[in-house]
Amino acid sequence: MSTFTAPKGTYDLLPPSSATFLAIRERIAAPARRAGYGYVETPVFEDVKLFSRGVGESTDIVTKEMYTLTTKGGDELALRPEGTASVLRAALQANLHKQGNLPVKLWYSGSYYRYERAQKGRYRQFSQVGAEAIGAEDPALDAELIILADDAFRSLGLRDYSLLLNSLGDKECRPVYRAALIEFLSGLDLDEDTRRRAEINPLRVLDDKRESVQAQLVDAPMLRDYLCEACKAYDEKVRELLTAAGVAFVDDPKLVRGLDYYTRTTFEFVHNGLGAQSAIGGGGRYDGLSEMIGGPALPSVGWALGVDRSYLALEAEGVTLDLPAATSVYAVALGEEAKNVLFAKVVELRRAGVATDLAFGVKSIKNAMKSADRSGARFALIAGDRDLAEGVVQLKDLSTGEQTPVALDALVTTLKEKQL
């Protein structure tokens, strides 16, 4: 046994569960791809200031959870804790917003890193699929992204989840609410760290999960009571479009999420079977983020959906994805000459698009057939010296046990006709 293990808060992704992870990624991304979102991939590390400015100095992500490093040249870098800031940085650097087709629609997939207390559903390296629409202020765009996320979860077969929805206002009405909230918080019994957080961004206190804090927030002023007419109309339009599309939501006036850049629409998908780590995805509008990181004004909206959390949600609901077998045909050679012939046929079948494997190593026919069964293949190809002399191989249906000879030169055509 190896003396090394995966670092705390991480895990190895191995077959057969890795096939489910790949399928989750593909199904989450599919609705966005159908809606015109193009793929983007960014470095796993960035200038640390990209996240401190964009994600926010008051967030736990920046103050406690970022993995940072200093290069030999003295550059301060951080492993990316989330995707939005990196994707927006990449779009700005490439001047995608100047190509005349706004919004710029991008989707991405990858690993993200946060130094958190490791527990089920909360990892120090985790996987997400995200989508961002950059450069347009339109409630229909907010609704589109929420609908795409809901479609993604439904395509996985998930049902036991809820969509929480809120509006955080904008630069016109939020300062008024901020002042009212600060005044309210000043009268509470809060620890020093929480008070410091409240000074930087008082809305973050609403996101505090501790019961001792939440108990004191029962009578806190609600942002929805301070929304300006423009934000009210925007929020109502988003909700109207969601309702028309059949997407149910729950009003959550305390939903602020863990990032400082959100404005107006903010949302979160929570699963009822995951306990404390119930969030399976979320996002919102971030109209001021581009300016925060040195770009022009580019109103934008996006989301990130958790692959790890979606996997756990599938387990919680007892949902098994219908995945194709990794191997459709398994070749078993009886003798060295037969192995040479079957090896060539395996290569030919693979090039023809048929998932095919071969019994490697020295194996008895009994052990080789056990391997064929374990592979999940639909058919086994069996050949010995007598078969080769007759120019055939034996094709065995592993589900019925039926076995028939097939001419070697007709093998690929025969298997393709069986829709493999």
Secondary structure, 3 states (H helix, E strand, C coil): CCCCCCCCCCCCCCCCHHHHHHHHHHHHHHHHHHCCCEECCCCCEEEHHHHHHHCCCCCHHHHHHCCEEECCCCCEEEECCCCHHHHHHHHHHCCHHHCCCCCEEEEEEEEEECCCCCECCECCEEEEEEEEEECCCCHHHHHHHHHHHHHHHHHCCCCCEEEEEEECCCCCCHHHHHHHHHHHHCCCCCCHHHHHHHHHCCHHHHCCCCHHHHHHHCCCCCHHHCCCHHHHHHHHHHHHHHHHCCCCCEECCCCCCCCCCCEEEEEEEEECCCCCCCEEEEEEECCCHHHHCCCCCCCEEEEEEEHHHHHHHHHHHCCCCCCCCCCCEEEEECCHHHHHHHHHHHHHHHHCCCCEEECCCCCCHHHHHHHHHHHCCCEEEEECHHHHHCCEEEEEECCCCCEEEEEHHHHHHHHHHCCC
